[in-house]
């Protein structure tokens, strides 16, 4: 028995020796040992702005203090926070917050960041920028403070306000360019010189608790402008401006907008697209639980004649319209020009669009308007559970030019063509039932944008035309 036990022990030692001599085992053992030996990074460093010479009296220029603070935060090997203290106003000129950074930085805004009021201070500078974040991954911008663009003098110089003046550029209050995994939380952005918040060439963006405010007659002051970006989530926002609450333009997909209050302003818009014969694409956009109040538009898609590309996979749903001029509108004849736009045969293709569970009041007689291209008509447009009337309480009307529309549930004002004979009547109701069943299946197949999976709110169905 003793010899047998010694033999078993010898075998175990040989197996252990053989295992430990394996290069892969040694590599894993060394890697885990080093990982266990690394100290915890600890809490982020908090760097108050006054540490870098900022005064915060709304008189002295604190631009250089911001640049010094950003340089230290961005170069920190552990996450760091640049803190803008409360109860102070920091006068800041044009600033480029450039990356990449050594770790994930945070800009904590508790006080006010204010722009200079004089547009002349941008002479010789890029007139499209104020606070510009470029190639900063993992950035967090948050706080209960305010970003004030002081845009009133810029607005007065706009060609949209004064027709005698030439059309020139104006700064966007905050621009994020080529940023990944961006977080924006609980800010107030007001009175921007032009657009308030621009998200360009970004991915993995989450915006929550944002408030945007500007005069209802302020020109081109979009609340959130999204371009060339993917996987953008906007929730719990209150936007009141002189232009679009949210605008989405080309090269953008997988945008989810929900729990938004919009108005005054121009509504939620896809476009404009296709200007100057350009190619555009926008897809997989969803906007839900939106309240529109005193806006010129509700849900809008707008494209110029002569463009190419596509808009597809769009879901607008669960919205309330209060005194909205154009609650539901698709316009392929958009023309924001002082001169008439020429007729063109090419157009951006618009297809697989859903408007669902939308009710309220329209300021204009036409509450649903589809003005689509003769040569590139809108296809597979679904309306479900729509109840819109005039603010006076009387019935509204609809307008449809070259849009292939299907309806499910009550749609008022009516826009779908009713069948005129028995066979067509049977097919009409069978088709509506098929739409309803397939829509329910697909609309209950939602996937997380955060995991870069697609949202498929629209059933891709080939529409059969009855002669």
HELIX and SHEET records of a PDB file:
HELIX    1   1 UNK A    2  UNK A   20  1                                  19    
HELIX    2   2 UNK A   23  UNK A   37  1                                  15    
HELIX    3   3 UNK A   49  UNK A   52  5                                   4    
HELIX    4   4 UNK A   63  UNK A   75  1                                  13    
HELIX    5   5 UNK A  119  UNK A  122  5                                   4    
HELIX    6   6 UNK A  152  UNK A  156  1                                   5    
HELIX    7   7 UNK A  275  UNK A  277  5                                   3    
HELIX    8   8 UNK A  422  UNK A  443  1                                  22    
HELIX    9   9 UNK A  449  UNK A  451  5                                   3    
SHEET    1   A13 UNK A  45  UNK A  48  0                                        
SHEET    2   A13 UNK A  80  UNK A  84  1                                        
SHEET    3   A13 UNK A 106  UNK A 109  1                                        
SHEET    4   A13 UNK A 140  UNK A 142  1                                        
SHEET    5   A13 UNK A 180  UNK A 185  1                                        
SHEET    6   A13 UNK A 203  UNK A 208  1                                        
SHEET    7   A13 UNK A 230  UNK A 240  1                                        
SHEET    8   A13 UNK A 211  UNK A 213  1                                        
SHEET    9   A13 UNK A 188  UNK A 190  1                                        
SHEET   10   A13 UNK A 146  UNK A 148  1                                        
SHEET   11   A13 UNK A 112  UNK A 114  1                                        
SHEET   12   A13 UNK A  89  UNK A  91  1                                        
SHEET   13   A13 UNK A  57  UNK A  61  1                                        
SHEET    1   B13 UNK A  45  UNK A  48  0                                        
SHEET    2   B13 UNK A  80  UNK A  84  1                                        
SHEET    3   B13 UNK A 106  UNK A 109  1                                        
SHEET    4   B13 UNK A 140  UNK A 142  1                                        
SHEET    5   B13 UNK A 180  UNK A 185  1                                        
SHEET    6   B13 UNK A 203  UNK A 208  1                                        
SHEET    7   B13 UNK A 230  UNK A 240  1                                        
SHEET    8   B13 UNK A 252  UNK A 262  1                                        
SHEET    9   B13 UNK A 279  UNK A 293  1                                        
SHEET   10   B13 UNK A 308  UNK A 324  1                                        
SHEET   11   B13 UNK A 349  UNK A 362  1                                        
SHEET   12   B13 UNK A 378  UNK A 390  1                                        
SHEET   13   B13 UNK A 403  UNK A 412  1                                        
SHEET    1   C11 UNK A  95  UNK A  98  0                                        
SHEET    2   C11 UNK A 129  UNK A 134  1                                        
SHEET    3   C11 UNK A 172  UNK A 177  1                                        
SHEET    4   C11 UNK A 197  UNK A 200  1                                        
SHEET    5   C11 UNK A 224  UNK A 227  1                                        
SHEET    6   C11 UNK A 246  UNK A 248  1                                        
SHEET    7   C11 UNK A 268  UNK A 273  1                                        
SHEET    8   C11 UNK A 297  UNK A 303  1                                        
SHEET    9   C11 UNK A 326  UNK A 331  1                                        
SHEET   10   C11 UNK A 366  UNK A 371  1                                        
SHEET   11   C11 UNK A 397  UNK A 401  1                                        
END                                                                             
